[in-house]
Amino acid sequence: MANHASADKRNRQRIVRTTRNRAITSSVRTAVKRARAAIAGGDTKAAAETVKAASLALAKAASKGVLHTRAASRVTSRIQSALAKLSR
């Protein structure tokens, strides 16, 4: 229980921020999982579409501060290189 109005407000902000971050993280994980599944499936066109969507989701999450910038770059790089191997 908060003893000050400012502490009460910080608690409300924490709850809102946590909920938003969870939703963004979940959608990013889903996008990356779909991209990896499309790459494993072998269809180059579908894989390219899902990898692009996953890259955008990762970049947006990194810009919002939900993911670390380097973590987002690392995952993007890995799925992009997997797509490049598929197209060869």
N, C-alpha and C positions, 0 to 999 in steps of 0.2 A: 504494500500500500504506500502510495507516495505521500510524503509529508508537505510538499510544496507544490504550488500550481505549476511551476516550471518543470518539476520532476514528472508531474502528471502528463503534461504536454509531451515531454520527451518520450514517455511510455507510449502514448498514442501514436507518435511519429514512428517509433520503433515497430509497432504492430503493422502500420500501413506499409512501411518500407519492406519489412520482412515478407509480407504477403505479395507485394509486387515483385520482389526479387525471386521468390519461389516460383511464381508464374512464368517469369522470363526464363529462369533456369530450366524449368520443365519444358518449355517450348523449344529452347535451344537443344536440349538433349534429344527431344523427339526429332527435330530436323536433322541432327547429325546421325541419329540412328537410321532414319529413312535414307539418307545419303549413302551410308555404308551398306545398307541392304540393297540399294539400287546398283551400287558398284559390284557387290557380290553377285547380283542377278545377271550382270553382263550386258545389259542394254545400255549402249553408250548415250543415246539421246535422253532417256529418262534419267540416267545417272548425272548427266551434265546439268539438267534442270534442278534436280534435288541438291546437288553440290552447290549450285549457285544460291539456292534458297538458304541452305545451311550456312554458307559463307556470309550472307547478308545478316542472318540472325545472330551469328557469332560477333560480327562487327558491331551490330547495334547493341548487343548486350555488353560488349567491351566499352563502347562509348558511354553507356549509362552507368558504368562502374560495377555492374553485376559480376562480370568476369574480369580477370586480370587481362590486360592487353596482350601480354606475351602468351598466355594460355590460349586465348582465342586465336592468335596468329599460329600457334603450334598446331592446333586442331585443324584449322583451315589449310595449312600447308600439308598436313598428312592426308586429308581427304582429296586435295587437289592432286597430289602426287599419285595417289591410288587411282584417281580418274585418268591421269596421264598414262599410267601403266596399262589401264584397260584399253585405251584408245590405240596403243601400239600394236 
